Amino acid sequence: MDTKTIAIVGGGITGLSAAFYLQQMIRNNGLNYKMKLIEASPRLGGKINTLKRDGYTIERGPDSLLSRKESIMKLIDELDLTDEIIHNDTGQSYILINNKLHKMPTGAYMGVPKQISTLFTLDAVSITGKIRAFGDLVKRRSKMEGQDQSLGSFIRHRFGNELVDKIIDPLLSGIYSGDLDQMSLMATFPNFYELEQKYGSLVKGLKNTLPAPNKKAPKNRSGIFISFKDGLETLVHRISDRLESNTVRLNTYVDHIEKKDRHYHLLLSSGEVVKAESIIMATQHDAIPEMFSQYTFFDTFNDIPITSSANVVLSFDQEDLKKDIDGTGFLVSKTSDVNITACTWTHKKWPTTTPKGKALVRCYVGRPETPELVDLSDKELVDLVLKDLKKTMKVKAKPEFYVVTRWKNSRPQYNVGHLEKISKVREQTKENLPGVYLAGSSYEGAGIPDCVAQGKKAAEQAFSYLK
C-alpha cells in the first residue's frame, strides 16, 4: 500500500486538534498514512500559554474554556483530563461606566436584557435610555434579505445607543477585541438575528429560549468556565504527549507551497521539502497568501483586518488592594477615561492560581482605535495600567512583580461580509487546490472550543479526501 502524507501547518490548538483526531482515524482504520505538523515557533499551543512563577499560575493568553461547548468537553474526555478540571468561582462582575464601577446586570445575556424588569435595575442608564431600550418590543424586524449587517447597527436599532454604548458594547466587542459597528452580525451572533426574526424582539426571544435562573442555587457556586489544576496549557501538553514521535517539527517555517500533479510540495525554512497529498492550513489567514503566492484568490485574506492586544498581570500583597471589591473583575465602556479594556481579579476568579494572602490582577490593553498602546515598553504599559487601577480600585502600591504579554496582529476581525469572503475562498480552494483545508480562529469562531471543532472537521475532510 502506498504511503500517503497529510501536512498540518500551524501548531496552535486548531492544528493540534487536527493532528490528534487524524491520528485516531489513521489508527482506527489501520491505514499506512503519515502526518507531519509544522510549527514556526519554538513551542506548541499558540495563544494558550501558562507561566508558573513564585507559586502563581499565570495565563498569558486565554484563561478558561466554556464548559457548555461540546467540542472541548469531548476532547477533554478523550484526553483523560476530566479529573484535572477546575471551575471558576462565580461572583459579581462590573462595568466601568463614566469612570464608576456598576454591577453587571443580572437577567441579561451578553448584556442584552432577557426580561423587561432588567431595564429597571440599570442605574447607569438614564430614564431616556431605558425608554428607548423598550423599543425592542415594538421595533420592526430587520429586512436583511440575505445581506449581512453590522452587529452594532442591528443592536442599536433594537435598543438605542445609550444601552449599547454603556452595557452591551463592552461585552460583545470585548470578545473579539473589535469594533461593534464593524463586526458582522451573521459571523458573530447570528442567533440574535434568528431570535428577532422568530419572536419579533430580542428580549422576547431570550426569555423564551434561555433557561430561567435557579433562585435556589447557592451564591458561591462553580461557574461555567473551566481550566485545569496546572493551568490551561495542560491541554496542549496532553495532546502533544499523545502524538507519535517524529510527528511535530518546531522552529520551522513553511516558505512556499507548490502543487505538482496530485501532490503538494512544502518548501521549509530548513531547505527541506515535505511532500503531501493533503494539507490542513491551521495558521492565521494573513500567512496564507505568501505561502500560496501563485494563487491570487488568497489575496482576499489581505482584506480581513487583524487587531493587537496586550495583557498586563500584576502581583500584589492582598492588603495593598485598599478597595478589594467583592467580584471577579470588570469590563470598560468607551465612556470611561481609561486605557484598559477589562480587568480580571484572578485571585478571586481562580483562587488556586494565587498563593494565600496574595492578589493577582490581569488587565487588558488595546482597542482597534488605539493599536499604538500595545507597542509601549513594559514599564510604560505597567505605569498606564497602574494609573487606571488607581482611578478604579484606589490601588496605590507598586506590584511585587509583573508579566507583560503582547499579542501582535493576532485577533482576526469578523467584519461585515466575513462569511461571504471565507465561503468564496473555500470554493476556489476546493476547485484549484483539492485536498487543502482551512481551519482556525480566522474563519468560523475564535474561541478555543470553536478552533477544536474546526480542527476536527478539517481532519475528517482530509482523511475522507485521501480515502
QUIPEMO-V186916 format. One line per field, one symbol per residue. ss: DSSP state (h for helix, s for strand, l for the rest). psi: psi as a letter, one per 20 degrees, with the letter a starting at -180 (. if undefined). burial: I if it has 24 or more other ideal C-beta (glycine too) atoms within 12 Angstrom, else O. A space follows every 10 residues. Layout:
ss->???
psi->???
burial->???
This chain:
ss->lllssssssl llhhhhhhhh hhhhhhhhhl llssssssll llllllllls sssllssssl llllsslllh hhhhhhhhll lhhhsssssl llssssslls sssllllssl lsslllhhhh llllllhhhh hhhhhhhlll llllllllls hhhhhhhhhl hhhhhhhhhh hhhhhhllll llsshhhhlh hhhhhhhhhl lhhhhhhhhl llllllllll lsssssssll lllhhhhhhh hhlllllssl lllsssssss llssssssll llsssslsss slllhhhhhh hllllhhhhh hhhllsssss ssssssshhh llllllllss ssllllllls ssssshhhhl hhhllllsss sssssllhhh hhhhhllhhh hhhhhhhhhh hhhlllllll ssssssssss ssllsllhhh hhhhhhhhhh hhlllsssll lllllllhhh hhhhhhhhhh hhhhhhl
psi->pqpqpppoop kahghggggg hggghgghik qmqqppppph rjrricioop pppkiqoppi cqjrqoiioh ghhgggghjl jhiipqqqpr rprrpopljp pqppprkqok ippjqhhhhi iniiprgghg ghhihhiiqq qqmhliqrrq hghgghhhir hghghhgggh gghhhjlaoh jhqpghigmh hggggghgij pgghghhihq qqqoiiqqgl rqaiqqbqhj rhihgghggg hiqqqjhpor koqohqpqpo djrpooorhi irpppqhqpo nkrqhiighh hlhioiiiih hiioqprqrq qoppprphii nhmnqnaiaq rpqiiqmrhq irppnhihhm hiipqpirqo ppqpporhil hhhhiqrggh gghgghghhh ghjkoiqqqh rqppppnplj nppmrpjghg gggghhghgh ghmpipqpqa iiflpirghh hgghggghgh gggggh.
burial->OOOIIIIIII IIIIIIIIII IIIIIIOOOO OOIIIIIIII OOOIIIIIII IOOOOIIIII IIIIIIIOOO IIIOIIOOIO IOOIIIIIII IOIIIIIOOO IIIIIOIIII IIIIIOOIIO OIOIIOOOII OIIIIIIOIO IIOOOOOIII IIIIIIIIII IIIIIIIIII IIIIIIIIII IIIIIIIIII OIIOIIOOOO IIIIIIIOOO OOOOOOOOOO OOIOIIIIOO IIIIIIIIII OIIOOOIIIO OIIIIIIIIO OOIIIIIIOO OOOIIIIIII IIIIIIIIIO IIOOIOIIOI IOOIIIIIII IIIIIIIOOI IOOOIOIIII IIIIIIOIII IIIIIIIIII IIIIOOOIII IIIIIIIIOO IOIIOOOOOO IIOIIIOIIO IIIOIOOOII OIIIIIIOOI IIIIIIIIIO IIOOIIOOIO OOIOIIIIII IIIIIIIIII IIIIIIIIII IIIOIIO
